[in-house]
């Protein structure tokens, strides 16, 4: 029994001595040859927008061009009919194009300035559309027709600001190398 307990104590001690002996040599002067290169990790936590590059082009080619072109066309048709004093009741196409742009899964344009003008243009269009629809009075007699007309005019002016924002967005995208195959402004 004593031999057995002595063996249980000596075996781990012998293994430890072997390990210590193997590790106690002089350190090598040369670094190990691992063929691993280390790159420093960037310390900035915010994403820097690219002035131009593949991100903007990818956004444009992956559906952004179609969204922008369709939204420009729908907004121009609605605004043009209003300016021609036509009774333009169906704003469904503009509304559908705004919803498509809002629901686009790659909604962020990787160029900060362009993304801001795109967002503001959509906000102006959405706000103007809501104002025009809310004051349309379809089937409802307006309590103050002059005030309703003024509010409707403000809504159309907001849509006009949205169209100018779309033009600015389009110009910025063109400056970054995103040229449409069909010009939505013609």
C-alpha positions, 0 to 999 in steps of 0.5 A, a space after each residue: 500500500 505504501 508503495 502504491 501511494 509513493 508511486 502516485 506521488 512520484 509519477 507526477 513529480 517526475 513528469 513535472 521535473 522533466 517538464 521543468 528541465 525541458 523549459 529551463 534552457 537558454 532562450 533562443 535569440 531568433 524569433 520563430 519562423 511562422 510566416 504570419 504577418 500581423 496587421 494593425 487593427 484600426 482604432 477608429 470606431 466610426 465608419 468613414 464614408 468613401 468619397 467614391 468607390 465600389 460601395 456607391 457603385 454597388 448600391 447603384 447597380 444593385 437596385 439603387 439606380 432603378 429606385 432613384 429613376 422610378 422615384 424621379 419619374 413618378 414625382 415629376 409626373 405628379 408635379 407636372 400634372 399639378 403645374 399644368 392645372 390638371 386634376 391629379 388624383 392618383 398619387 398611388 405611383 408616387 406613393 408606391 415608389 416612395 414605399 419601395 425606396 423606404 423598404 430597399 434593403 440596401 438603403 444606405 448609400 456609402 457616401 455620406 453627403 449623397 446619402 443625406 440628400 437622398 434621405 432628405 429628398 425622400 422625406 420632402 416627397 413623403 411629407 408633401 405627399 401626405 399634406 396633399 392627400 390630407 387636404 385633397 378633400 375627396 368626398 369631404 367638404 372643406 370647412 375653410 376652402 382657402 386654407 385647404 388650398 394654401 395647405 395643398 400648395 405647401 404640400 406641392 411645394 414640399 414635393 418640389 423640394 423633394 424633386 430638387 433633392 432627387 436632382 442633387 442626389 442624382 448629380 452627386 451619384 453621377 460625380 461618383 461615377 454612377 451614370 444612368 443608362 436612361 436619363 430620368 430627367 428627359 
